[in-house]
Amino acid sequence: DQVATLTSPCIELSDTSSQIPFLNFWYHKYGSTMGDLFIQIGNGDTFTTIDSIMGQTHTAYSNGGAPWLLKFIDLSTYAGQSFNVRFKAVSDYGVYGDMALDDIKIIFQPLTCDSISTVTISSITDTSADLSWNNNNGSTNTQIQYGLTGFGIGSGTIDSTNGSFYHISGLSNLNNY
């Protein structure tokens, strides 16, 4: 196996009583012999895999029109602890696999969210759909996340809007979202 690792300095998640910590990064994985990426938490010596991205995830180089993907991993399990984050890339063979990571950071989201209700999906076509909803409690910013059926929170397409309407475009025909 060919192995490459990238390990962070020690991270301390002290007071997370009013916020949720997330590991957040962009990635691109393209090539016919693409390996696997394991995201791990540890103490510098011993690491445990908390998430993974297996195999090729893109169909072209990033400059060939295949946009990078954004990944979120909830770190609330590690609140009050000190740890290292390690990215471990493993490939069995071959040189036809380009894996890249960018903009790796720990972000914090508030524990409370303004709620929405009465979500409506309309104007559905093969490649787009419109979403609308009622903002409750004066909500002014709504985060939107969507992906193919079965996607995990943090691995879908993420955007936000200041209103109560969002147009999704660029969907693929004959896929379920």
C-alpha positions in Angstrom: 0.0 0.0 0.0 1.0 3.6 -0.6 0.2 5.8 2.4 0.3 9.6 2.9 -0.7 11.3 6.1 -1.4 14.9 7.1 -1.7 15.5 10.8 -2.8 18.7 12.6 -1.2 20.2 15.6 -3.0 19.5 18.9 -6.5 20.9 18.9 -8.4 21.7 22.2 -12.2 21.9 22.1 -12.8 23.6 25.5 -16.2 25.3 25.9 -18.7 24.0 23.4 -21.8 24.5 25.6 -23.4 26.9 23.1 -22.0 25.7 19.8 -21.3 22.6 17.8 -17.8 22.1 16.5 -17.3 20.7 13.0 -14.3 19.7 11.0 -14.8 21.4 7.6 -12.7 20.9 4.4 -12.9 20.8 0.7 -11.7 17.8 -1.3 -11.2 16.5 -4.8 -10.5 12.8 -5.7 -10.1 11.9 -9.4 -8.4 9.0 -11.2 -8.9 5.4 -12.2 -6.6 4.1 -9.4 -7.9 6.5 -6.7 -7.4 5.3 -3.2 -9.4 6.0 0.0 -9.2 8.9 2.4 -9.6 8.2 6.2 -10.3 11.1 8.6 -9.0 10.2 12.0 -8.9 11.5 15.5 -6.1 10.6 17.9 -3.5 11.6 20.5 -0.4 11.7 18.2 0.3 8.0 18.6 -3.0 6.2 18.3 -5.7 7.2 15.8 -9.3 6.1 15.3 -11.1 6.6 11.9 -14.2 8.8 12.4 -15.2 9.1 8.7 -13.9 8.1 5.3 -14.3 9.0 1.6 -13.8 5.9 -0.5 -12.5 5.7 -4.0 -13.0 8.2 -6.8 -15.5 11.0 -6.2 -15.0 13.1 -9.3 -15.2 12.4 -13.0 -12.7 15.0 -14.2 -9.8 17.1 -13.0 -10.9 20.2 -11.0 -9.9 22.5 -13.9 -12.0 20.2 -16.2 -15.3 21.3 -14.7 -15.6 18.9 -11.7 -16.2 21.2 -8.7 -14.6 20.4 -5.3 -16.8 18.9 -2.6 -17.3 20.3 0.9 -17.2 17.9 3.9 -18.5 18.5 7.4 -17.8 16.2 10.3 -19.4 16.8 13.7 -16.8 16.9 16.5 -19.1 17.4 19.4 -18.1 13.9 20.7 -14.7 15.4 21.4 -15.8 18.5 23.4 -13.5 19.1 26.3 -10.7 17.1 24.9 -7.4 17.7 23.2 -6.7 15.7 20.0 -5.0 15.7 16.6 -6.9 15.3 13.3 -5.2 13.1 10.8 -6.0 12.7 7.1 -4.7 9.3 5.9 -4.7 8.6 2.2 -4.3 4.9 1.2 -3.8 3.5 -2.3 -3.1 0.0 -3.3 -1.4 0.7 -6.6 -1.1 2.9 -9.6 -0.3 6.5 -10.4 -3.7 7.5 -11.8 -5.2 9.0 -8.7 -5.1 12.7 -7.7 -6.3 13.5 -4.3 -6.4 17.0 -2.9 -7.6 18.7 0.3 -8.0 22.4 0.9 -9.3 25.0 3.4 -9.2 22.6 6.4 -10.6 24.2 9.5 -12.7 23.8 12.7 -15.9 25.8 12.6 -18.6 26.3 15.2 -22.3 26.4 14.6 -24.8 27.7 17.2 -26.8 25.0 19.1 -30.1 26.7 18.3 -31.6 27.4 14.9 -34.5 29.4 13.8 -37.1 27.0 12.6 -38.9 26.9 9.3 -42.2 25.2 8.4 -44.5 24.5 5.5 -41.7 23.5 3.1 -43.0 23.4 -0.5 -41.2 22.0 -3.6 -42.4 23.3 -6.9 -41.4 23.9 -10.5 -39.7 20.5 -10.7 -37.9 19.7 -13.9 -35.3 17.1 -14.9 -32.5 19.4 -13.7 -34.0 21.9 -11.2 -36.6 22.5 -8.5 -37.8 25.4 -6.4 -38.0 25.3 -2.6 -40.1 27.7 -0.5 -41.0 27.8 3.2 -42.3 29.9 6.1 -39.7 31.5 8.3 -40.6 31.2 12.0 -39.2 33.5 14.7 -37.9 36.1 12.3 -35.3 33.8 10.7 -33.1 35.7 8.3 -30.6 33.1 7.1 -31.5 29.5 6.1 -28.9 26.9 5.3 -29.9 24.6 2.4 -28.3 21.1 2.0 -29.3 18.6 -0.7 -27.8 15.5 -2.4 -28.6 12.2 -3.9 -30.9 10.0 -1.8 -29.0 8.6 1.1 -26.3 11.4 1.4 -25.0 12.2 4.9 -25.4 15.5 6.5 -22.3 17.5 5.6 -21.6 15.6 2.4 -24.3 17.2 0.3 -24.4 20.5 -1.6 -24.6 23.3 0.9 -25.7 26.9 0.4 -27.7 29.5 2.2 -30.3 32.2 1.5 -31.5 35.2 3.3 -35.1 34.7 2.1 -37.7 32.0 2.1 -37.1 30.7 -1.4 -34.3 28.8 -3.0 -33.8 27.6 -6.6 -31.8 24.4 -7.1 -30.3 23.9 -10.5 -27.7 21.6 -12.0 -29.5 18.4 -10.9 -28.9 15.2 -12.9 -31.7 13.7 -14.8 -33.0 10.2 -13.6 -31.4 10.6 -10.1 -33.3 10.8 -6.9 -32.5 13.7 -4.5 
